[in-house]
């Protein structure tokens, strides 16, 4: 099948910011060039602070480059759950943060004249069966109590019937890279610094802090870590936010087929719907098919299910783009935003956007900007990264970390296939038993074999092969590695260890 191609990345120019030069000092260092990091850098620089952003790859190539890019406070079914976990005031605060983020995006689009296909659209969460009606009705009531202009509707512009839907007017969709590339240009053009191909590996000290990278050291009074999941294990966010991969395809439709809104259904399998544009005209974006990373042997089938959905309901036949992404969900339904560990710490984090990163990432940037500047923020208490919510968090904490434990032990009992390396086809990765050891083996399109330890360099779980993305994915905490073992996505900061097939000798592997 065709290699994945993100609409957002394919339709925008590539960036070419330099790597870090050792010894730079700034007021604030931002680790991670996605929506949270770039927005935080933009807001802080506007306040007169000197800012530097470092990214391990190219900016906006992480989750932000592979999102569905809905800018909405309608996060599936959230408000009834938030009421149970944080009370009505907590749910209202969450709604205010999402709406505040939406309005900041809208304001910056207008102020900076950003051509990013920003469109106001209604957002729908719909039920497909009578059994789901009560859930939608409860969510509408909770959203109204949270201050949102929610309404219950019986019909939608979708080309298939629904039982009912939670409609939220005045939301938005946009092209995330067109928007954020403009913010990045503003940062770099106003004296800020953006460094790419610079992998942060540690942070030392606190005020000033030293960001240690593979290109040298960056010194800053404050550090914002917005690298999706913090690569620092302090704070134990790897145990409090859990990963899931999901998929998207884009197909061509006519103007008459425009569903005139943004949609997501209530129950699995998830089907997310919105429109977008490229040079060929109107596109329909279909998303869903989530699963734990490293635990799905046929990721191609996930794309196939979305394409079949497009063919069945829109008669789609051309699918020029397809991509997948990964996000982390918090235990209690609210992202973790604030200081890394303790009061007075000058390292701040933002993680756990639960697949709604356009508003949650923007809100996180607004919260962090205020915290770094010593200002009160009305949302900071709810999003506090150090909060303890045992009643809301305990059931999922036990479930998710039991899954991690099963992988940690069970994957070691799997010794790999008893097959010869020569049987691995170009573009294929397999877990083989080589000289008595479980070995991750990938053959690239040029025929070169890459033999690797299967042990994730973050916390030692065994990776699994993702055939659609041609990557080794960790099912425990979501680290991802290329077929050749290089880190694609943290929290891991070190590549998979290589193995020598000729001698069977290890390279620090287990």
N, C-alpha and C positions, 0 to 999 in steps of 0.2 A: 504494500500500500504506500501511498505518497507520504513523504515526511511531513510532520506537523508544521503549519505555517500560521502564525498569529496575524490576524488582520491588522492589529495595532502596530506591530513591528514592521510588517511588510509595507505598510502605507506611509511610513515616516522615515526621514533620513537617519542614518546611524550617527551616533555621537563619537567624538574623538578627543575627549578630555585626556590630559596627560596622567601618568602615574605619579604618585607622591614623591616629592623630593625630601630627603631626610632633614629633620631639624626645624620644620615649620612650627610656629606658635600662633594660635588664634584664640579668640574668646571661647568659641563653641565648636566642637567637632561633632559631626553627624556621621554615624556608621550605618550605611544602607541608603541607596538611592532610589527608593520607591516613593509612593505617594506621601507616606508619613514623613520620610526623611527630607524629601525635596520641599514639601510644604513647610515643615518646621524651619529649614534653612532659610527659605524665603521670608517667613514671618519674623524670624530673629534678626535677619540682616536689615529688615525694614526698621527695626528698633535701634539700629546703629551698632550692632555687634558684628565683629569679624567672625566669619563662618567658613569652615571647610567641610566638604562632604567627601567621604571615601566609599567606594563600591568595589566589590571583589571582581565584578565583570564590567559591563557597561550599565550605566544608569537606566532604570525603567525596563530592565530585562528580567526582573524577577516576577513576583505575582502580579505586579501592576501592569506588566506587559502582556499578561495572559488572563486578564480579568474579563468579566462580561460588562463591566463599567456601568452599572446602574447606580445612580446617585439618588438614593431614596431612604426615607425613614421607615419604609414598609419592609421589615426584615422577616419575611415569611410570618410564622406565628411566634412572636417574641413577647408582646406586651402582657399577655395573660401570665406567661411564665415569669416575667420580670416582676410583676405584682406579687406573685407568690414568694419570690426570692428576696425582693428589696422593698416591698410595700408600694403603695400607689405613688408616693413621692419619688421613689427610685425609678419607677417606670416613666414618670413624667420627666425626670432629669435626663434619662436616656433619650427620650423623644426630643427634648430640647437640644441635646447635643447633636443628634442626627440632622434635625432641621437647621441648626446653626451651621453645621458643616456644609449642607446643601446651599445655603444662602451665601456662605463665603465663596464657594466655587462659582456661583452665579455672579457674584460681585466682581471677582477677579477676571472672569471671562469678559465682562463688560468693560472694566477699568483698563485692562491691558489689551483690549480688542483681540482676543484670542480666537482664531478660527479653528474651532474644535468640534463642530457639529453639535453644539449644546442645544438640546431641545427639551422643553417642558413636556412631560408625559404623565398620564395617570399610571399608578402602579397597582397591580391586582395580585391578590393571593386567592386562589380559587380552589373550591372543593369539587370533586368529581363524582361523589356518591352521597346519598342521603345520610349515611352514617357520619360524614364529616361536617354536616351542616352546623351542629352545635358548637364545634370547635371554632369555625369561622365566626359564628355569632358572638361567642365569648371574646374572640380577639378584637372584633369591631368595638365591642363595649369597652374593653380594656384600653384600646387605642384612643377612644373618645375621652376616657377619663385621664389619659396621658396628655390631652390637649391637641391631638391630631384631628384633622378634618376627615375622619374615616366615615365610610358609609357601606352599608350592606346592599349589594345589587344581585339581581337574579340572572342577568344576562351580561355578556361581554362581547366585544367585536371579534373574538376568536372564531375560527371556522369550525368549531365543534362545540357541542353543548356542555355547560357546566351546571352543577347543582346550585351554587351561589358563589359570591366572591366578596372579599374585603377590598374595597376600592379606596385609594388614597390619591387625590388629585394634586396637581402642582409639583410633582416630582420631576426628575430629569434623567437624561442619558447623554453621553458625550463620548468623544474620542480621547481616552486618557493620556496617551502619549503626546498628542498635539497640545493638550492643555499643559501637561507637566514639562514638556520640553521648553515651553515658553517661560515657565517659572524658573527652570534651570538656567536659561539664558539670562534672566533678570538677576539671578544670584551671581553668576559668573561676570556679568557685565557691570555689576556695581561693586566690584572689588572682592567678592567672595571667591572661593576656590572650590573646584570640583575635580576629584581625582578618581580615575577609573583603573581597572586592572590592578587594584591595590587591596589585598586581602588582610583585614584586621585579624589578629590572632590573640590579642590580649589587651587588657587595660590595667595600668599600674597607677597606684596613688589615688588621691582624691582631692582636687582643688589646689594646685593644678594636677591634671591627669595626663598620663602618657599613653597614647594609643599606639600599641606595638603592631606593626604590619610587616608584610614580606618585602616592603619597599623602604622601610625605615620607620622613624618614630614621629608622631604628631603630638604636640603638647597643647592642651586646652584647659581652661578653668572648668568647663562643663562638657560632658559628653552625652549625646543622645544616641542610643542604640536602637535603630529601627530596621534591623536586619531580618525582619519577618519573625523568626524565633531567635531570641538572644543567643549568641554564640558563647556567652559567658554562662557558666552553670550556677553562679551565685544567683540566688533568688528562686532556683528550682522551677523555672518556668517550663522546662521540658516535661515536668510531672504535672503541670497545671493547665497546659494547653496542648491539645492533641490533634494530629494532622489528618487531613483527608484530601485525596486527589479528586478532581472533577474535570469534566470535558466540555468542549464547545465545538460546534461546527457552524459555518456560515453558508447559506445557500441563496441563490438569486430568486427574487420574487418580483412580481409586477406591482405597480402603484395600487392597483385595485385589490391586491392581497395584503396590504399593510394592516396589521392587527391594531394599530392606533393606540398602543400602550405598551407597558412592560408587565410581564406576567411570571408567576411561579406557582406551581401546584402545591397542594398541602402534603400529600403522602408520597413516599417513594414508589417507583423511580422518579426522581426529581426531573421536571421539565421547566427550564427557564427560557423565556422568550422575550426578545426585543429586536429592534431594527438598527441598521447601521448603513454606511455608504462606503463605496470605493469608486474608482474611475469607471467601473462598469454599471453603476447605478445602485439600486436599492438591494440591501441584503437583509436576510432574516438570520438572527443569531439564536441558536438553540443550545442550551447547556444542561448539564446534569450528570447522571451516571456515577455518582461519587462512590469511593471505596478507600480503604486504608492503603497507604503506599506500601509497595513491596509485597502485597498480598493478592494480587490479581494476575493470573498467568496469561490472560488474553485481553490485554488493553485495547487491541484493535477492535474487539467486539463492542467496546463502549462507544467508540465513534460510530460503528455500524448501527447501533440502536438509535442514536440521535438522527442519523441520516434517514433511517426508515421512518422515524416520526415526521420528518420534514416532507418526505415523499408522500406519506399517507394523508397528511392534512393540508399540504400546500402544493402538492404535485411537483415538488422540487426535483430537479435532475442534475443541477450543477452545484458542486460544493467546492469553491475555490480555496477555502480556509478551514483549518481544523487545528485545535491546540488543546492542551491540558494545563491545569494549574494545581496549586496546592495551597491550602490555608489551614489555620489552626483555630480550634474552638476552645474557649475558656470553660472552666468547670461550671460556672454559675450564670453564664449568659452575657457577661459584660467583659470587654477587653481589659487587659492589664496595662495601665498607663501611669507612670510616675517614677519615683526613685527606685533604683535597682534593689537596694537592701534596706537602708536605715535613714532616719532623719539626719540631714547634714551631708548625706552622700551626694556627690556631684555627678554621678552617673545615672542616667534616666533611660527608661525602656518603654516600648510600646509593642504589644503583641496580642494575639488572640482575637483577630478581627472577625472571625466566624463567617467568612465568605462575603462580608459586606464592607470591604476595605475602602471603597470610595468615600463613604461618609465616616466610617470609624477611623480610617487613616487620617482624614482631614481633621476630625474632632481631636484625635490624639495629638496632632501637630499643634493645635490651638491650646490644648491643655499643657503640653510640655513647654510651649513658648512662655506661657504665664508662669509656670513653676520655675523655669530657669531664670526668669526676670524678677522673681520674688513677688509676683502678683497673685491675688486670689483668683480662682477660677471656679465658677458655680458647678462645674461637672466633675472636678478633680476628686471629690470625696467618693462618688459612686465608682469611678474608674480606678481608684487607688490600687496600684500594683501590689501593695503589701497587705491588702485586705484579707480578712479571714471570714469565710462564710461557711462554717462546717455543715449546717443543715442543708444548704443548697448544693454544696460542693462534694460532700462525702460520697454519695452513691456513685456519681460518675468517676470520682477519683479512684475508688476501689475497682470499678469495672475497667477503666482504661489502663490502669497500672497492672491489673491482673493480666490483661492482654499482653502488655509489654513483658511481663514475667514469663508468660507462656512462650512467647517468641524467643526470649533469651535462652530458655532451657530447651524448648522443643526443636528449634532450628539447629541446635548443636547435635541433636540425636540423628538428624537427617544427614547422612554422609555424602550425599550427592549421587548423580548417576554414575554407574560403572560403564563409562563409554570413553572412546578414544578422542583426543583433542581434534583429530582430523575430521571427526563427524560434525563439528561445529561449522555451520555455513556462514558465508560473509554477511555481516549485519546482524548476526545472531549472538545471543549470550546465553550460557547454560551453566548450571552448577554441577560440576563433575568431580568425581573422586580420582585425584591424580596422585600417584605414589602414596596412596593411603590417606591423603588429606583432601578435605572438601575445598574445592578451588573454584572461584568465579572466573569463567573463561569467556572471552569475547573475541570474535574475529571481525576486524573492520573490513570495509569495502575493498581495501587494497590487499586483503589477504593476511595482514599481520595479526598474529595472535597475542592477546593481552591476558596474561594469567595473574590473578589477584587473590589476595586474602579476602574471604567473604565477610570479614569482621569490620563493622562500621567503626570508624575512628573516633566517634563521639563517645559512646558508652558500651560498645562491644556487642550489640545485637548483630545478627547476620542479615545482609542485604538480600533482596530478591530482584530478579530481572524484570524490567518493564519493556516489552517488545515494541510498543508504539513509539516510545520516546528514546529507546535504545540507551537506557540508563539503569544503574544499580540503585535501588531505592530501599531505605531502611524502614521497616514497618513499625519500629518503636517510637522514634522521635522525628522521622521525616527527612533525615539527611539524604541527599541524592548525589550520585557520582556518575560521571560519564562512563562509557564502555571501557575507556582506558584507565578508569579509577580516579580521575581528577574530580575534585569537589565541584558540584554544580550548585548545591544549596546546603546551608547549614541546618542545624547548629554545628556540624562537624567543620573543622578548619584544616584538617590534614587529609591528603589523598589516601585512597586504599593502598595498602602495601602491596608491592609487586612480588611475584614469585618467579623463580627460575625453573622453567619446565625441564631444562636440560639436566639439572643436577638434583632438582627437588628440594634445594635448600631454601630456607625461609629468609625473609627480609624484615625481621621483627614482627612476623605474623603469628597468629595463634590458631 
